[in-house]
Amino acid sequence: MTHPTTTAPDGVPSPDASSADGAADGRSPRGAPGPGVTRRPLTASRRENRAGLAFVTPTVVVVGVVVVLPILWTVLLAFQNARLIDIQNMGLLGDWSLENFQSVFGSPGFWTSLWTTLLYTVGSTAGSIALGLVAALALRKPFRGRGLVRGSMLLPYVAPVVAVAFVWQIALSPQFGIVNEWGAKLLGWDDPVAFLSTRSYEVSLLGLDFELPLALLTVIAFETWRYFPFAFLFLLARLQAVPGSLEEAAKVDGAAPTQRFRHVLLPQLMPVVALLSVLRFIMEFNKFDDVYLLTGGGSGTDVVAVRVYNFLTARFDVGAAAAQALVLAVILMALLGLYFTFFGRKVQEDS
Amino acid sequence: MSRAQFEERLFGVLRWVVIAFLALITLAPFYYMLLLSVKPIDALLLDPGRLWVSAQEFTLSTYEEVLKPTAEGGQGFLGMLSNSALASLGAVVLTLLAAIPGSYAVSRLRFFGGRQLSALFLAVYLFPATLLAVPLFVMFAKIGLQGSIVGLAIVYIAQTVPVSVYMLRNYFATIPFSVEEAAALDGCSRLQTIRRVVLPLAAPSLMATALYIFMIAWNEFLFALLFLAATPENWTVSLGLQQLANGIEVSKTVLMAGSVVLTVPVVLLFLAAERLLTEGLTSGADKS
């Protein structure tokens, strides 16, 4: 997973890939994984091998053309001084330079934006999984109207991002937003709060002053809201597969609900939580549209993906945009590599 | 009272509080969207906190403005709806054509590099869409697909193939080998087996996957923005709505009517097939 490009786009497995699978293949006649497989003579397995390659070819070709080739080209572009106007007539091998990377790493905006991306990713991932877990636990046992509540709870995930982003924008607006109106009425807010355009908001609590990155927190809240249904679905499915006898036994032994959760349910849920963490982390790290639509990347929410878009469309600097996107992808792969090395054996098998 | 009894009672109450809270945060934004879409803008500005619309105020002129063709002074969302439908259906067909053979192969057949390919299909997610966008943009400009809906549908494959392979693979894995063996004994070739036995069996899963692809494509925004921004006659509803909000001053209530128009088709589709969809999506999760 950390070396996705080692398999060439034309479907020829790289040497290490084929040797790894060759070992697995050598195991199969002896190891008896499925019925039928064992009884087949060697020619059948060779035929299967050929059929497998034949079947997978169309998919690999499509993925190669639409995904792998573009990625490889981006890698090339990142090392060239490419602007959108002259890119059409440019050969693949222009003048190579590290200029783009120098300017990316040299600009102070990049590091703050990387830090923002990290905060945003961790906050949204943790938030959506935590809320999803709470929701799954609350809706675990059947009750009248559960189907309805469950269906409505998936709405944020299903609805188009453009529509829900605009609803949040209007609801949070300082001029005519319902949140500020009710905040003033019910909670006695003195001034309307500009949730989506306040870089830092001063809060006094117990005589101490805090600076909250309000716009960033609002965007994280939006992501938590939009993606908790995803975590909820997976966790609920897993919860309903937990054998009832396990919990019954704990209950008979007098375990309180928190104890049952901690010692019975949580261990069962951990693989799914780990898988969700990885999936959500990857998605959020590369997220563009939610942030772009809510804040346009302003007020301390300039995640790297939005910066890439701005380099592309405002400055037409394809090289710099490609370099930043590439750095983003490399950092993500490094983080995932670390994760899988230290914690992820189980997750890797699941996914 | 023991700890167990105390907690039993506490969580018994808390559970309902949580359910009410969740219902509120998921439904309220959509109610708000619907409410604003049938109000005149003055009513919103006068009393932003009001949660209902009076009979005198109620208006559908916002929808009229959004749906009417641009030639008649509207925003032309009717045309955009058909663009969105076309791009999404195109994405569904193309993605399924691309994903079915591959996911069958990685779930059923043992072959050199099979597992690595399975990982590769998911590894696609590692790369930001913005990274794919640049070269695809240039490639499409070169072959003349820039600004076309067909081009957009092709680009969506990049977003939808990984999740389709994942969903289909999980389902194919649950079909017993013996079914295929029986077909083979009856003289079916592998291709015939797939067409006559496996695919009909997998019909629910194919439906779920198709719906999910449709949802992704219908809701997609970045690629539409990059590829279609210059050709307004091909705008999808998502793009049209964003351009509407960014352009000349359009009242927020019209914007909300546009949001409703964008949201309703996909939500209806989802509600009609909720069970199918959630099972298709999570079928890997409860077996882990």
Chai-1 contact restraints between the chains, C-beta under 6 A:
chainA,res_idxA,chainB,res_idxB,connection_type,confidence,min_distance_angstrom,max_distance_angstrom,comment,restraint_id
A,M1,B,A119,contact,1.0,0.0,6.0,A-B,restraint_1
A,M1,B,A123,contact,1.0,0.0,6.0,A-B,restraint_2
A,P4,B,L120,contact,1.0,0.0,6.0,A-B,restraint_3
A,P4,B,A123,contact,1.0,0.0,6.0,A-B,restraint_4
A,T7,B,Q116,contact,1.0,0.0,6.0,A-B,restraint_5
A,T7,B,L120,contact,1.0,0.0,6.0,A-B,restraint_6
A,P13,B,F112,contact,1.0,0.0,6.0,A-B,restraint_7
A,P13,B,G113,contact,1.0,0.0,6.0,A-B,restraint_8
A,A17,B,G113,contact,1.0,0.0,6.0,A-B,restraint_9
A,A17,B,Q116,contact,1.0,0.0,6.0,A-B,restraint_10
A,S18,B,F112,contact,1.0,0.0,6.0,A-B,restraint_11
A,S18,B,G113,contact,1.0,0.0,6.0,A-B,restraint_12
A,D21,B,F112,contact,1.0,0.0,6.0,A-B,restraint_13
A,D21,B,G113,contact,1.0,0.0,6.0,A-B,restraint_14
A,G34,B,F177,contact,1.0,0.0,6.0,A-B,restraint_15
A,G36,B,F177,contact,1.0,0.0,6.0,A-B,restraint_16
A,G36,B,E181,contact,1.0,0.0,6.0,A-B,restraint_17
A,E48,B,L109,contact,1.0,0.0,6.0,A-B,restraint_18
A,E48,B,R110,contact,1.0,0.0,6.0,A-B,restraint_19
A,N49,B,F111,contact,1.0,0.0,6.0,A-B,restraint_20
A,A51,B,L109,contact,1.0,0.0,6.0,A-B,restraint_21
A,A51,B,R190,contact,1.0,0.0,6.0,A-B,restraint_22
A,G52,B,A105,contact,1.0,0.0,6.0,A-B,restraint_23
A,G52,B,L109,contact,1.0,0.0,6.0,A-B,restraint_24
A,G52,B,F111,contact,1.0,0.0,6.0,A-B,restraint_25
A,L53,B,F111,contact,1.0,0.0,6.0,A-B,restraint_26
A,F55,B,P101,contact,1.0,0.0,6.0,A-B,restraint_27
A,F55,B,Y104,contact,1.0,0.0,6.0,A-B,restraint_28
A,F55,B,A105,contact,1.0,0.0,6.0,A-B,restraint_29
A,V56,B,G102,contact,1.0,0.0,6.0,A-B,restraint_30
A,V56,B,A105,contact,1.0,0.0,6.0,A-B,restraint_31
A,V56,B,L117,contact,1.0,0.0,6.0,A-B,restraint_32
A,P58,B,P101,contact,1.0,0.0,6.0,A-B,restraint_33
A,T59,B,A98,contact,1.0,0.0,6.0,A-B,restraint_34
A,T59,B,P101,contact,1.0,0.0,6.0,A-B,restraint_35
A,T59,B,G102,contact,1.0,0.0,6.0,A-B,restraint_36
A,V62,B,A98,contact,1.0,0.0,6.0,A-B,restraint_37
A,V63,B,V161,contact,1.0,0.0,6.0,A-B,restraint_38
A,V66,B,I157,contact,1.0,0.0,6.0,A-B,restraint_39
A,V66,B,A158,contact,1.0,0.0,6.0,A-B,restraint_40
A,V67,B,V124,contact,1.0,0.0,6.0,A-B,restraint_41
A,V67,B,A158,contact,1.0,0.0,6.0,A-B,restraint_42
A,P70,B,L132,contact,1.0,0.0,6.0,A-B,restraint_43
A,P70,B,P135,contact,1.0,0.0,6.0,A-B,restraint_44
A,P70,B,L136,contact,1.0,0.0,6.0,A-B,restraint_45
A,I71,B,F127,contact,1.0,0.0,6.0,A-B,restraint_46
A,W73,B,P135,contact,1.0,0.0,6.0,A-B,restraint_47
A,T74,B,L131,contact,1.0,0.0,6.0,A-B,restraint_48
A,T74,B,P135,contact,1.0,0.0,6.0,A-B,restraint_49
A,I87,B,V138,contact,1.0,0.0,6.0,A-B,restraint_50
A,A135,B,L22,contact,1.0,0.0,6.0,A-B,restraint_51
A,A138,B,R15,contact,1.0,0.0,6.0,A-B,restraint_52
A,A138,B,V18,contact,1.0,0.0,6.0,A-B,restraint_53
A,A138,B,I19,contact,1.0,0.0,6.0,A-B,restraint_54
A,V149,B,A23,contact,1.0,0.0,6.0,A-B,restraint_55
A,G151,B,E274,contact,1.0,0.0,6.0,A-B,restraint_56
A,S152,B,T26,contact,1.0,0.0,6.0,A-B,restraint_57
A,S152,B,L27,contact,1.0,0.0,6.0,A-B,restraint_58
A,M153,B,L22,contact,1.0,0.0,6.0,A-B,restraint_59
A,M153,B,T26,contact,1.0,0.0,6.0,A-B,restraint_60
A,L155,B,T26,contact,1.0,0.0,6.0,A-B,restraint_61
A,P156,B,T26,contact,1.0,0.0,6.0,A-B,restraint_62
A,V158,B,V267,contact,1.0,0.0,6.0,A-B,restraint_63
A,V158,B,F270,contact,1.0,0.0,6.0,A-B,restraint_64
A,A159,B,T263,contact,1.0,0.0,6.0,A-B,restraint_65
A,P160,B,N219,contact,1.0,0.0,6.0,A-B,restraint_66
A,P160,B,S238,contact,1.0,0.0,6.0,A-B,restraint_67
A,P160,B,L262,contact,1.0,0.0,6.0,A-B,restraint_68
A,V162,B,F221,contact,1.0,0.0,6.0,A-B,restraint_69
A,V162,B,S238,contact,1.0,0.0,6.0,A-B,restraint_70
A,V162,B,L241,contact,1.0,0.0,6.0,A-B,restraint_71
A,V162,B,Q242,contact,1.0,0.0,6.0,A-B,restraint_72
A,A163,B,S259,contact,1.0,0.0,6.0,A-B,restraint_73
A,A163,B,L262,contact,1.0,0.0,6.0,A-B,restraint_74
A,A163,B,T263,contact,1.0,0.0,6.0,A-B,restraint_75
A,F166,B,L255,contact,1.0,0.0,6.0,A-B,restraint_76
A,F166,B,S259,contact,1.0,0.0,6.0,A-B,restraint_77
A,V167,B,P29,contact,1.0,0.0,6.0,A-B,restraint_78
A,V167,B,M33,contact,1.0,0.0,6.0,A-B,restraint_79
A,I170,B,K252,contact,1.0,0.0,6.0,A-B,restraint_80
A,A171,B,Y32,contact,1.0,0.0,6.0,A-B,restraint_81
A,F176,B,L44,contact,1.0,0.0,6.0,A-B,restraint_82
A,F176,B,L45,contact,1.0,0.0,6.0,A-B,restraint_83
A,F176,B,P48,contact,1.0,0.0,6.0,A-B,restraint_84
A,I178,B,P48,contact,1.0,0.0,6.0,A-B,restraint_85
A,I178,B,G49,contact,1.0,0.0,6.0,A-B,restraint_86
A,E181,B,P48,contact,1.0,0.0,6.0,A-B,restraint_87
A,E181,B,G49,contact,1.0,0.0,6.0,A-B,restraint_88
A,W182,B,G49,contact,1.0,0.0,6.0,A-B,restraint_89
A,L233,B,T278,contact,1.0,0.0,6.0,A-B,restraint_90
A,L233,B,T282,contact,1.0,0.0,6.0,A-B,restraint_91
A,F234,B,T282,contact,1.0,0.0,6.0,A-B,restraint_92
A,F234,B,A285,contact,1.0,0.0,6.0,A-B,restraint_93
A,A237,B,T282,contact,1.0,0.0,6.0,A-B,restraint_94
A,A237,B,A285,contact,1.0,0.0,6.0,A-B,restraint_95
A,A237,B,D286,contact,1.0,0.0,6.0,A-B,restraint_96
A,R238,B,A285,contact,1.0,0.0,6.0,A-B,restraint_97
A,R238,B,D286,contact,1.0,0.0,6.0,A-B,restraint_98
A,A241,B,D286,contact,1.0,0.0,6.0,A-B,restraint_99
A,G254,B,A4,contact,1.0,0.0,6.0,A-B,restraint_100
A,A256,B,R3,contact,1.0,0.0,6.0,A-B,restraint_101
A,A256,B,A4,contact,1.0,0.0,6.0,A-B,restraint_102
A,A256,B,E7,contact,1.0,0.0,6.0,A-B,restraint_103
A,P257,B,E7,contact,1.0,0.0,6.0,A-B,restraint_104
A,P257,B,F11,contact,1.0,0.0,6.0,A-B,restraint_105
A,T258,B,E7,contact,1.0,0.0,6.0,A-B,restraint_106
A,P271,B,S288,contact,1.0,0.0,6.0,A-B,restraint_107
A,V272,B,A285,contact,1.0,0.0,6.0,A-B,restraint_108
A,I282,B,Y125,contact,1.0,0.0,6.0,A-B,restraint_109
A,N286,B,P128,contact,1.0,0.0,6.0,A-B,restraint_110
A,F288,B,T130,contact,1.0,0.0,6.0,A-B,restraint_111
A,F288,B,L222,contact,1.0,0.0,6.0,A-B,restraint_112
A,D289,B,F221,contact,1.0,0.0,6.0,A-B,restraint_113
A,D289,B,L222,contact,1.0,0.0,6.0,A-B,restraint_114
A,A305,B,P128,contact,1.0,0.0,6.0,A-B,restraint_115
A,A305,B,T130,contact,1.0,0.0,6.0,A-B,restraint_116
A,V308,B,T130,contact,1.0,0.0,6.0,A-B,restraint_117
A,Y309,B,T130,contact,1.0,0.0,6.0,A-B,restraint_118
A,V318,B,V134,contact,1.0,0.0,6.0,A-B,restraint_119
A,A322,B,V134,contact,1.0,0.0,6.0,A-B,restraint_120
A,A325,B,P128,contact,1.0,0.0,6.0,A-B,restraint_121
A,A325,B,T130,contact,1.0,0.0,6.0,A-B,restraint_122
A,A325,B,L131,contact,1.0,0.0,6.0,A-B,restraint_123
A,L328,B,P128,contact,1.0,0.0,6.0,A-B,restraint_124
A,A329,B,F127,contact,1.0,0.0,6.0,A-B,restraint_125
A,L332,B,L126,contact,1.0,0.0,6.0,A-B,restraint_126
A,D350,B,S288,contact,1.0,0.0,6.0,A-B,restraint_127
